[in-house]
Amino acid sequence: VTLGVTNLNPTNVNVSGVVTATTLDGNLLATGTPTLGLGVTINTSGLNISGVATAGIVSATTLYGDGSNLTGIALTIAPLNYNPAVLGSDVSASPGIGLTFNQGVKAGSGNVTLRISGAAGTVVQNWGVGSSISYSNGDTISLSLDSNLSNQEVYHLSYPSGAFTNIGGDLSYVGTAYTFSVKPIFTQLWTWGVGTRGVLAQNNTTAYSSPIQIPGTNWTEGGSSYWSSESYHATAHTKTDGTLWVWGSNAYGQLGQNDRTQRSSPVQVPGTTWTRSKVGKLDIFGTKSDGTLWAWGRNFSGMLGINVDSGYYSSPVQIPGTTWPASGTKRNIATASQTTAVIKTDGTLWTWGHNSSQGALGHNNRTDYSSPTQVPGTTWSEIAGGHYNWIATKTDGTLWSWGYGLTGGLGLNQGGALRYSSPTQIPGTNWAAIAKEQYFSLATKTDGTLWAWGWNAEGVLGQNGPAAIYYSSPVQVGTDTTWSTESKNLVATSRAMDNHYAFAVKTDGTMWSWGANEVGTLGQNNLTHYSSPVQIPGSWNSVTAGQFMMQATKQV
């Protein structure tokens, strides 16, 4: 059967004869040279395309042959999947980075670059396409980050032209660049223990033996400020918007509300530039983003540092100076009984308050000071205080102690009631995090080990043995090497000589507690004492303590 097809194009079909049949055997031939338009012809030699089609699309699911006679672009290298997504706004801080292409690829030349913000931003990391990138399944490339990304930061990821080619090596990827945003972190604040005077911020005075959340998701943790809640049932904590919130006992105006009314839920201290806070026995200290230091509450023996020996201050009063620590995770603001110690940004250590009986201020005397006075040295790093005694680290990893050393609390391998009125070194040069209370101390080393010394009441030194003994030099707690080396993750606290308890967070975010537990302070949902660390459920970012109450943060 022959059809006289003289013209075949997108406009019409010219046929010089039509045969209709229900069955067709043999070949259907066309005479002449059918024309499809736009330079496309079909003849006995095959399909011929001359020129580029601009008003029509030829689609096929299968291409037969090896394509050796094709010229021009047969198949562009194009990504099918971007990781992270282009303009992604909820990316994790440790995302996978890479591309999946529409065909197999191999390394070309150049570097893939990750920057902060735009194309001219600070370089975070470079990857050489031939040395630092993994290739899998033929069509997928993967890049590994050296460290986690910063939350709430915008990043710019650039793949240069020619970075990848097809497997044959004769076709290059044209490249691309795009931005994505790392999701914000929300920090929750949790608490447990005795709720006296509303210190648990639950709008009641109920006790809780396991963690319960304080409302809000923008509380700070040690990355932005170091906070603490000490005795006399008062608490202070900053939020990410620079506000400072307080609750609990207010007998001496320590809540900074210009009154003496206790609060069982958080109330704001005026101001929006607060960065850190530290609660003492009857007072509170706070720093602002401009490097200023403020104090309020009871001023016994000049412990507020405002050059006045006594009185009560129910709203913040500035301590002179603008180089006080305004940010960071270091434990460089500390209180102990009626004394205060702060490390400035230049590494100098300053103390003030009551000093007449124990020499706790580290000035080699027993004189009270009502304004900050420097302890010799310019390389102090962190400090923690107990009852008239202190421990502190320097930037070289050494650990120092001074003050009243009852029951081995100074860690100097000497028993009895000792007094050192100036810093004395505890052996070792690789100390990291520190925590101290009245009768015992805790510290981690840079190798992730945990150490304790002092009075072992209720097994608080974590030795899983007799409690009624003391250790006058550091002993290791267990054999683990995964304890956090940040002081925001280590707590030593007590009430009287026989109520000691400890908390520590490991590098995997697990939190552990041990020691006295008569009121549920250990967060184990029971009243059992423990002489070695026991895990509290959940993943945690920082922990702090008061007398018979605790607080810790989670990130979600």
PyMOL commands that set and color helices and strands:
alter all, ss='L'
color gray80, all
select helices_A, chain A and resi 196-198+300-302+406-408+457-459+487-489
alter helices_A, ss='H'
color red, helices_A
select strands_A, chain A and resi 2-3+5-8+13-15+29-30+35-37+40-43+46-49+79-83+97-101+105-107+111-116+123-128+133-136+140-143+154-159+164-166+176-181+187-193+208-214+234-238+244-248+263-269+274-279+283-288+293-298+312-319+333-336+339-343+349-353+369-375+380-385+389-394+399-404+419-426+431-436+440-445+450-455+470-476+490-494+500-505+511-515+530-536+542-546+549-555
alter strands_A, ss='S'
color yellow, strands_A
deselect
rebuild
show_as cartoon
